[in-house]
Structures are given as C-alpha cells and as structure tokens.
C-alpha cells in the first residue's frame, strides 16, 4: 500500500515482526487518549493511519502471501474490520478539522471545504475505505461507496498531488480501474511515472503496485518480471531510503512472493 511508511522509528525498522508486535499497544494507547482528548485531530490521523497500516502490513499481506485458505479468509475479515475502524477515525478527524460530516463528503460543497493541510487525513480515510471495499466485494452497500472514494482521491490530488512522495499517484494505479468510468493503461502509466519521479529512488512500492495492477493483468510477463526483480534487488539499507525501510522490506516480500508464484499470473 502506498504511504505505508512515515517518518519515525517504526518506519526505519527492518524487522517487520518487531513492529507487528509493538503496534497494537500503541494503537490502543491512542484510542484511550482519544476518549479524553475528544477534539484532537492529530490523534484521529494517527489512528486512521495506524490501523490502516497495521491491517495491510500484518493482516492482509500475510493472508495474500501463502496463508492456508481458511486462515486467509479469517484474516481478510479481520483486516476489513480494522480498515473500517480506520475509516471511521478518518471521517471523525475531518469532521473535527473542517466540520465536514460523512454525508458532506458526498457533495461537491463538502469536498471544497477540505484544504491542503487535510491531505494526510484525507488519504488515510480514502485508503482505508477502499481497502475495506476490496476486502469484501460482496458487501454491495460498501461497494456503492467507490464513487465517493474516487471523489476523495480526486480532491486530494487537486490539493497536493505530490504528497508523501507520490502516495496518491501510486494509490491511483491500483484503484482507478474500479472507478465507474474506468481508466486506461495510459492513465495508469502516467500515475506510475509520476509516483516514481516523486519517490526519488527511495521507495519501491510503486514498482510492485504497477506490476500487480497493470503488467500482470495485461499479461506483459517481461515487464512484470523486470519490475519485481528491480524491487526484490533494491538495497533497503542505502542511506537515502532508510526512512522507508519498513515499507521497502514489506514491498520486497511481496515482490519475491509474486516472482516465485508468477505461474499463477502467467499460466502458459
């Protein structure tokens, strides 16, 4: 997931399991504090981001990378619940920041009240919302929110398209095919190129995202392999990339798994 890392000790960690074991306590501490600081926007941002990151990195990704089917199904249900919790904290934060309700987010007038400073909160709200939808596409009521997520993404791109070294563009690569109007390979490539430009050689997740979302479905095996091999061979210890170490380690795990199981994508 784009934006999985942020500045700080967790982001620089090279041991995902250590982070996995530490994060739940941090999240519960924030929830306890939020009961007392019921108007603190920063806490809502932290919880929206934290629950989304934890659900993706330590619940969804293990489920997708080789877990037995029954365990994978249970994990995806858990991930969905965590994503919805993150979404609700994000919506709550936007309400505190701009007096914008969940219903307001469905209107152009409500979206227009969001400002550039709101982009981090906006991103983690829309990312968790989209992830919850993807985790269970049989929930038709939730699937009906896809146009809303698209509107939130468009507003975020309008406000600060370069945010977090291209996280919004990377998100668009995998999300845009779900838009009611769809997308095109050319548009996805534009988002990919911009994400890489903004990443400045420090993040490899755009490579993995594009391989999965575009190269695989297009049956472009050469491109698929090249992107994933580039990600798999990336030096996560190089100084300029250390602030994204955890995200890069997780992206490498996915890249290596996908390469090892490429026959699932290219059966012939």
Secondary structure, DSSP 8 states (H G I E B T S, - for coil): -TT---SSHHHH-S-HHHHHHHHHHHHHHHHHHHHHSTT-HHHHHHHHHHHHHHHIIIIIHHHHTT--HHHHHHHHHHHHHHHHHHHHHHHHHHHHHH---TTGGGSHHHHHT--GGGHHHHHHHHHHHHHHHHH-TT-HHHHTTHHHHHHHHHHHHHHHTTHHHHHHHHHHHHHGGGSTT---HHHHHHHHHHHHHHHTTS--HHHHHHIIIIITTTT-HHHHHHHHHHHHT--TTSGGGGGGHHHHHHHHHHHHHHHHTGGGT---
